[in-house]
Amino acid sequence: ELNALEEELNIDNQNIRQAFQNFMEARALVREARSQYFPTVGVGASYNRAQASSNVGSAASSGTASGKQTQVFSIPAGVSWEPDLWDKVRNTVRASQYTAQLTAADLENERLTEQASLAEYFFQIRGQDALQKLLNDTVDADRKALELEQSRYDTGVGDQISVVEALTTLKSAQSAAINLGIARAQYEHAIAMLIGKPASTFFIPIEPRTSAPPPIPIGLPSQLLERRPDVAAAERNMAAANAQIGVAYAAYYPALTLAATGGMESSALKNLLDWPSRLWSVGPSL
């Protein structure tokens, strides 16, 4: 039954779903960082119409007749690539990977925390069920004791003080049983909140158990510490910070960019795709 509740917890718990979403976003950022290894390609189309001022100067000085309107149609395409000479991109990818591993550890830590709370509330409910059975048996015994004292009083053997004491004992046991039911409902509502179910419709069957929980070994190996997700998250956070230092160091050095541009350009739309309308440029920049 606890395993079934854990499956619902992994599916419907809001905190786990949010941690999983953060993990998926971090993985997407890793793919985005890796894209910097490859060239950037851009293609577009543009149209521009302009009129030169008549008061700028002669056509010889401005290159355009004064007051003349011009229009340019163009379909440019460009490719640019920045080689990773100083490991800037490589360290960026590493930082993104370490951050994704950090979010994965956060996800496991959140899942472990919610599972621990679920198990605690579940065993509390089973303990309340066992205690409820004990209190119910106590109420039955106190009720029989009250009937016995009432019979003794009616026959003149007992006294009224004994009847009042038996009644007080019965009322105390009944009050404890009612309070125990309220505590069980609180634990039940807490489980409903963890697994994302309405508390008004969620119910765990009453099943008193007296079996002992599984034993925990006295001497646990130190390797278990390395399996803790919060420790793994702290280590991945430190690794991501070290990678960011490498990215910052790369800013000391110049950036080399290789770029090439080509396309078609014409002042008349009908000549835009003609071979003489071609243009191109290529060269590095530092």
C-alpha positions in Angstrom: 0.0 0.0 0.0 2.9 2.4 0.8 4.4 1.6 -2.6 1.2 2.5 -4.3 1.1 5.9 -2.5 4.8 6.5 -3.5 3.8 6.0 -7.2 1.0 8.6 -6.8 3.5 10.9 -5.0 6.0 10.8 -7.9 3.2 11.6 -10.4 1.0 14.2 -8.6 3.3 15.9 -6.1 3.7 19.6 -7.1 7.1 20.0 -5.6 8.5 17.0 -7.4 6.9 18.1 -10.7 8.4 21.6 -10.3 11.9 20.1 -9.6 11.5 17.8 -12.7 10.6 20.9 -14.8 13.7 22.6 -13.5 15.7 19.6 -14.5 14.3 19.5 -18.1 15.0 23.3 -18.4 18.6 22.7 -17.4 19.0 19.9 -20.0 17.6 22.3 -22.6 20.3 24.9 -21.6 23.0 22.2 -22.2 21.8 21.8 -25.8 21.7 25.5 -26.2 25.3 25.8 -24.9 26.5 23.1 -27.3 25.0 24.9 -30.3 27.9 27.5 -29.9 30.3 24.9 -31.3 28.6 25.3 -34.7 28.3 28.2 -37.2 25.4 30.6 -37.1 23.5 30.9 -40.3 21.0 33.7 -41.1 18.8 34.4 -44.2 16.4 37.3 -44.7 14.8 39.6 -47.2 14.6 43.4 -47.0 13.2 46.4 -48.9 14.4 49.9 -48.4 13.2 53.1 -50.1 14.9 56.5 -49.4 15.2 60.0 -50.7 18.4 62.0 -50.4 18.4 65.5 -49.2 18.8 68.3 -51.8 20.9 70.3 -49.3 23.6 67.8 -48.7 25.9 68.5 -51.6 26.6 67.6 -55.2 26.3 64.0 -56.5 30.1 63.8 -56.6 30.5 64.4 -52.9 27.5 62.3 -51.7 27.4 59.6 -54.3 23.7 60.1 -54.8 21.9 62.7 -56.8 20.4 65.4 -54.6 16.7 64.9 -54.0 16.6 61.6 -55.8 14.5 58.7 -54.5 16.2 55.2 -54.4 14.9 51.8 -53.6 16.9 48.6 -52.9 15.6 45.0 -52.8 18.0 42.5 -51.1 18.0 38.9 -50.1 21.2 38.5 -47.9 22.5 35.3 -46.3 25.3 35.2 -43.8 27.4 32.6 -42.0 29.6 33.4 -39.0 31.6 31.1 -36.7 33.8 31.9 -33.7 36.4 29.1 -33.0 36.6 28.1 -29.4 40.3 29.0 -29.1 40.3 29.7 -25.3 37.8 27.0 -24.2 35.1 29.6 -23.5 32.4 27.5 -25.2 33.7 24.3 -23.7 33.6 25.7 -20.2 30.1 27.1 -20.8 29.0 23.6 -21.8 30.6 22.1 -18.8 28.9 24.7 -16.5 25.5 23.9 -18.1 26.1 20.2 -17.7 27.1 20.5 -14.0 24.0 22.7 -13.5 21.8 20.1 -15.1 23.4 17.5 -12.8 22.7 19.8 -9.9 19.0 20.1 -10.7 18.9 16.3 -11.1 20.3 16.0 -7.6 17.8 18.5 -6.4 15.0 16.5 -8.0 16.2 13.3 -6.1 16.5 15.3 -2.9 13.0 16.6 -3.2 11.7 13.1 -4.1 13.5 11.6 -1.1 12.2 14.3 1.2 8.6 13.8 0.1 8.9 10.0 0.3 10.3 10.3 3.8 7.4 12.5 4.9 4.9 10.1 3.2 6.4 7.1 5.0 6.4 8.9 8.3 2.7 9.9 8.0 1.8 6.4 6.8 3.4 4.6 9.8 1.9 7.2 12.1 -1.5 6.3 10.8 -0.8 2.6 11.3 0.3 3.4 14.8 -2.8 5.4 15.4 -4.9 2.4 14.2 -3.2 0.1 16.6 -3.7 2.6 19.4 -7.3 3.1 18.4 -7.9 -0.6 18.7 -6.4 -0.6 22.2 -8.6 2.4 23.2 -11.7 0.7 21.8 -11.0 -2.4 23.9 -10.4 -0.1 26.9 -13.7 1.6 26.4 -15.5 -1.7 26.2 -13.8 -2.9 29.4 -14.6 0.4 31.2 -18.2 0.2 30.0 -18.5 -3.3 31.5 -16.9 -2.1 34.7 -19.5 0.7 34.9 -22.3 -1.7 34.4 -20.9 -3.9 37.1 -20.6 -1.0 39.6 -24.1 0.2 38.7 -25.5 -3.3 39.4 -23.6 -3.5 42.7 -25.1 -0.1 43.6 -28.6 -1.1 42.6 -28.4 -4.2 44.7 -27.0 -2.3 47.7 -23.6 -3.9 47.7 -21.6 -1.0 46.2 -21.7 2.7 46.8 -22.3 5.7 44.5 -18.7 6.9 44.6 -17.6 3.7 42.8 -20.2 4.3 40.1 -19.0 7.9 39.6 -15.4 6.8 39.4 -16.2 4.1 36.8 -18.2 6.6 34.8 -15.3 9.1 34.9 -12.9 6.4 33.7 -15.2 5.5 30.8 -15.6 9.2 29.7 -11.8 9.7 29.8 -11.2 6.7 27.6 -13.9 7.8 25.2 -12.4 11.3 25.0 -9.0 9.9 24.2 -10.4 7.7 21.5 -12.1 10.8 19.9 -8.8 12.8 20.0 -7.0 9.9 18.5 -9.4 9.9 15.5 -8.8 13.6 15.0 -5.0 13.0 14.9 -5.4 10.2 12.4 -7.5 12.4 10.1 -4.7 15.1 10.2 -2.1 12.6 9.1 -4.5 11.3 6.4 -5.0 14.9 5.1 -1.3 15.4 5.1 -0.8 12.3 2.9 -3.6 13.6 0.6 -1.8 16.9 0.2 1.5 15.2 -0.6 0.0 13.0 -3.4 -2.2 15.8 -4.7 -5.6 14.3 -3.9 -8.6 16.1 -2.4 -8.6 15.6 1.4 -12.4 15.2 1.4 -12.4 12.2 -0.9 -9.1 10.6 0.2 -9.2 7.7 2.7 -6.8 5.1 4.0 -8.5 1.9 5.3 -8.1 1.3 9.0 -5.7 -1.6 9.5 -4.0 -1.9 12.9 -0.6 -3.4 12.7 1.8 -4.5 15.4 4.7 -5.6 13.3 8.0 -3.9 14.0 9.6 -1.7 11.2 12.6 -3.1 9.4 15.8 -2.9 11.4 18.5 -0.3 10.6 22.1 -1.5 10.8 24.2 0.0 13.5 27.3 0.5 11.4 26.5 2.2 8.1 29.3 2.5 5.5 30.7 5.9 4.8 29.8 5.4 1.1 26.2 6.1 1.9 27.2 9.7 2.5 28.2 10.0 -1.2 24.8 8.8 -2.2 23.0 11.6 -0.5 21.5 13.9 -3.2 22.1 17.1 -1.2 25.8 16.3 -1.0 25.9 15.5 -4.7 24.1 18.8 -5.4 26.7 20.8 -3.4 29.6 19.1 -5.3 28.0 19.8 -8.7 27.4 23.4 -7.7 31.1 23.8 -6.9 32.0 22.2 -10.2 29.7 24.6 -12.1 31.3 27.6 -10.4 34.8 26.3 -11.4 33.6 26.1 -15.0 32.3 29.6 -14.9 35.8 30.7 -13.8 37.1 29.3 -17.0 34.5 31.2 -19.0 35.6 34.4 -17.2 39.3 33.8 -17.9 38.5 33.4 -21.6 37.4 37.1 -21.7 41.1 38.1 -21.3 41.9 36.9 -24.8 40.7 38.2 -28.2 37.8 36.6 -30.0 38.3 35.5 -33.6 35.2 35.4 -35.9 35.0 34.0 -39.4 32.2 35.4 -41.4 30.9 35.2 -44.9 27.9 37.0 -46.5 26.3 36.6 -49.9 23.0 37.3 -51.6 21.2 39.3 -54.2 20.6 43.0 -54.3 19.0 45.3 -56.9 17.1 48.5 -57.2 14.5 46.8 -59.4 12.5 43.8 -58.2 12.5 42.3 -61.7 16.4 42.2 -61.7 16.7 40.9 -58.2 17.4 37.3 -59.2 19.7 38.1 -62.1 23.3 37.0 -61.9 24.8 40.5 -61.9 22.8 41.3 -58.8 24.9 39.0 -56.7 27.0 40.3 -53.8 29.3 38.6 -51.4 31.9 39.3 -48.7 34.2 37.0 -46.7 36.9 37.6 -44.0 37.9 37.2 -40.4 37.6 39.7 -37.6 39.7 39.9 -34.4 
